[in-house]
Amino acid sequence: MFARRHIISTRDFTREEIDYILSRAAELELYARGSKTCDLLSGKILANLFYEPSTRTRLSFEVAMKRLGGEVINVSSPETTSAAKGENLVDTIRIVSSYCDIIALRHPKEGASRMATSFSAVPIINAGDGAGHHPTQTLLDLYTIQQEQLLDSLRIALIGDLKYGRTVHSLAYALSLYGAKLFFISPEALRMPEEIKMDLIEAGVDIFESTDLRDVIKEVDVLYMTRIQRERFPDPTEYNKVAGTYRITTGLLAENPHAVIMHPLPKLDEIAADVDETANARYFTQAFYGIPVRMAVLSILLER
Ligand code: NCD
């Protein structure tokens, strides 16, 4: 169903397709942990082309490929490549796609991955395009929510930078397939883009918006925190105005002791350090799930 397809946005998926990927991820968990080994993708090469900083996404793609018996080539500092000589992305994609079987691309420009599909001989996985989308992050977010048995009739607050945060854009679209109720909590200046809200409303999603987390904390199952995306602010003084707006503390959690806390990471100061030790915190496990979920994606796309 997926062989040789590109993965650019969660909007390209049906619910059945997402469910299939999540079930494959569950089957691969023991391999993801290294308790079992396999060589499903031996002889295959993944190119990680990262034009923006990354720790989890790049490393987990690399580990996922290696756990499946495949090989990885990496560009993580474009300043050491021909991009620094002025080579454009189109030429880079043409060449790199002739060197490998699949490309994971992260780029600061929204739409870069979609554009790359026109010039690539192999499947492109969007590993983050500016403030656009980050579909594999969403798949691991959904996997995490499913492990909590919350995926059906979910009530989730997406908190923080809903304007520039690509993870919440992708997640909101995907959750529209699962009948979730979405609570958008952000500073006025960082609200969920109007266009995305319109799409969600059209899809019949129940949305509530507020600037105050306390309005909704008692009503939700999941608190999905995000970092304010400093690097996407045209004016740094605007960042300073909104930095530190939301912070999850153990005190705040007393208002909803069952809330599951997720975060795509990296986190700055939006979650107090002692929250890491609580049973509510799921973000480290969530980051681990990047391995089985990306293994599922790679194996499905490269199926022989
Ligand atoms: C996110 C990203 O790059 O969009 N990180 C990630 O992939 N886990 C979130 C962020 O950078 O804030």
Residues whose N, C-alpha, C, O or C-beta is under 5 A from the ligand:
A	BS01	NCD	R56 T57 G128 H134 R166 T167 R227 P264 L265 P266
